[in-house]
Amino acid sequence: MCTDIRMCNPAAFHVSARNLDYSEEMSTWVGQVPARTMFRSLLPPTRTGVRPLTWTTCYSYVTMITLPRRLAELPTAPFLDSLPQSARAIGVAGLNERGLSVAALWDDPAQLPTSSEYFQAGQSQAALNVVEFLLGGCETVSEVQDALSENLVWLGVSCFGKEGKPLSFQYVAHDAAVKSLVIAAEGGELKFRECG
């Protein structure tokens, strides 16, 4: 289970950090995404008639991508190469130019919404894309909550584009005003807990 750490000295600085607690060896690298980059959420090929969420980043950010080493060491990383550039927003943590940090933390009991009635309602968001969606479009934890309260369909998509259940993530966000938000998935619903 991954852990988020926040250290604060409001008069001087605050630090947001996280560990990567995985059961196998991982490869990790850092990416930089400029403002005005266009993305769309990953969709499994088995879904028809479902609209992927699309967005254009308002803010520049740096992000960390981590994948199992057994996949990341393939000669050309075909699981990423096969994705169009617009579908590569799969960072697990990052920091944007406005001081917002967001991380996806593994949480075994997490149950993101999967009910079929959601498919009639809104645009589809893959759990893999949430961190970069928030980093590119939000400045505060209040904006994060608003963005995730929209009518979104949560899909589980593997790196190979196959459908599965949504990944067992909870998310945490910290902003420059030293406010924090934990987004936990419980019983198929998102729960928002502000702290700080």
C-alpha positions in Angstrom: 0.0 0.0 0.0 1.4 3.4 -1.0 1.7 6.2 1.5 1.4 10.0 1.1 3.5 12.3 3.4 3.0 16.0 3.9 5.4 18.2 5.9 4.4 21.8 6.5 6.1 24.9 7.8 3.4 27.5 6.7 5.8 30.4 7.1 8.4 29.0 4.7 7.4 25.9 2.7 5.6 22.6 2.5 6.6 19.3 1.1 4.4 16.7 -0.4 5.9 13.3 -0.9 4.9 9.7 -1.5 6.4 6.2 -1.5 6.0 3.6 -4.1 5.2 0.4 -2.3 4.8 -2.3 -4.9 5.0 -6.1 -4.8 7.3 -6.3 -7.8 10.2 -4.3 -9.2 9.1 -1.2 -11.0 10.7 1.2 -13.5 9.9 4.9 -12.9 10.6 8.0 -15.0 9.6 11.7 -15.0 7.7 13.4 -17.7 7.0 17.1 -18.4 3.7 18.2 -19.9 3.3 21.8 -21.2 0.0 23.8 -20.9 -2.3 23.4 -23.9 -1.6 19.7 -24.4 -4.6 17.7 -25.5 -5.5 14.3 -23.9 -8.3 11.8 -24.0 -9.1 9.1 -21.5 -8.1 5.6 -22.3 -11.0 3.4 -23.3 -10.9 -0.4 -23.7 -11.6 -1.5 -27.2 -14.6 -3.6 -26.0 -16.6 -0.4 -25.1 -18.8 1.0 -27.8 -21.0 4.1 -27.5 -19.0 5.4 -24.6 -17.5 8.9 -24.9 -13.9 9.2 -23.5 -13.3 12.3 -21.4 -11.2 14.8 -23.4 -9.3 17.7 -22.0 -6.7 20.3 -22.8 -4.2 21.2 -20.0 -4.4 24.7 -18.6 -1.2 24.3 -16.5 2.2 22.8 -17.2 3.3 20.0 -14.8 5.8 17.3 -14.2 4.6 13.8 -13.6 6.0 10.4 -12.6 5.2 7.3 -14.5 5.8 3.9 -13.1 5.3 0.6 -14.7 6.3 -3.0 -13.8 10.0 -3.5 -14.8 9.1 -6.6 -16.8 7.0 -4.3 -19.0 9.1 -1.2 -19.0 12.3 -3.0 -20.1 10.7 -4.2 -23.4 12.8 -2.8 -26.3 10.4 -0.2 -27.5 7.8 -0.2 -24.6 5.1 -1.3 -27.1 2.3 -0.9 -24.6 3.0 2.9 -24.7 4.1 3.1 -28.3 0.8 1.7 -29.4 -1.1 4.5 -27.7 -1.6 7.8 -29.5 0.1 10.7 -27.8 -3.3 12.0 -26.7 -3.8 8.9 -24.6 -0.5 8.8 -22.7 -1.6 10.7 -19.6 -0.9 7.8 -17.1 1.2 9.5 -14.4 0.8 8.3 -10.8 2.0 11.5 -9.1 3.0 15.0 -10.1 3.2 18.8 -9.4 1.8 21.6 -11.5 3.0 25.2 -12.0 0.3 26.5 -9.6 1.6 24.3 -6.7 -1.0 21.5 -6.8 0.4 18.0 -6.2 -1.7 14.9 -6.9 -0.9 11.3 -6.3 -2.7 7.9 -7.0 -2.1 5.6 -4.0 -2.8 1.9 -4.2 -5.6 0.9 -1.8 -6.7 -2.7 -1.9 -10.2 -2.2 -0.6 -10.9 0.8 -3.0 -14.1 0.3 -5.1 -14.5 2.9 -7.8 -17.9 3.3 -9.4 -18.5 0.6 -12.0 -22.3 0.3 -12.1 -23.8 0.0 -15.7 -26.2 2.9 -15.2 -23.2 5.2 -15.3 -22.6 4.4 -18.9 -25.8 6.3 -19.9 -24.7 9.4 -18.1 -21.5 11.1 -18.9 -18.0 10.9 -20.3 -15.7 8.0 -19.4 -12.6 8.5 -17.2 -10.1 5.7 -16.7 -8.6 5.5 -13.2 -5.1 5.5 -14.9 -5.7 9.1 -16.2 -7.0 10.9 -13.1 -3.7 12.3 -11.8 -2.8 14.0 -15.1 -6.4 15.2 -15.6 -6.3 17.0 -12.3 -2.8 18.3 -12.6 -3.5 19.8 -16.0 -6.8 21.5 -15.0 -6.9 22.3 -11.3 -5.1 24.9 -9.0 -6.8 24.1 -5.7 -8.2 21.1 -3.8 -11.6 22.7 -4.1 -11.3 22.6 -7.9 -10.1 19.0 -7.6 -13.3 18.1 -5.8 -15.5 19.9 -8.3 -13.7 18.2 -11.2 -14.3 14.7 -9.8 -17.9 15.5 -8.8 -18.8 15.9 -12.5 -20.8 13.1 -14.2 -17.9 10.7 -15.0 -17.9 7.1 -15.8 -15.1 5.2 -14.2 -13.4 2.5 -16.3 -10.6 0.1 -15.6 -8.1 -0.1 -18.5 -4.8 -1.9 -18.5 -1.7 -0.6 -20.2 -2.6 -2.8 -23.1 -6.0 -1.2 -23.6 -7.9 -4.2 -22.2 -10.8 -3.7 -19.9 -10.7 -4.7 -16.3 -12.1 -3.4 -13.1 -11.0 0.1 -12.2 -7.6 0.0 -10.4 -7.7 0.1 -6.6 -6.6 3.7 -6.2 -7.3 6.4 -3.8 -6.1 9.9 -4.6 -4.6 12.7 -2.6 -4.2 16.3 -3.6 -2.3 19.2 -1.8 -2.4 22.8 -3.0 -0.2 25.9 -2.5 -2.5 27.2 0.3 -1.5 24.0 2.3 -5.0 22.5 2.0 -5.3 18.8 1.3 -8.0 16.5 0.0 -8.2 12.7 0.1 -10.4 11.1 -2.5 -11.3 7.6 -1.3 -13.5 5.1 -3.2 -15.8 3.3 -0.9 -18.7 1.1 -1.9 -18.6 2.3 -5.5 -18.8 6.0 -4.5 -16.2 8.7 -4.2 -15.7 10.2 -0.7 -14.0 13.5 -0.3 -12.1 14.3 3.0 -10.5 17.8 3.4 -7.7 18.2 5.8 -5.2 20.9 6.6 
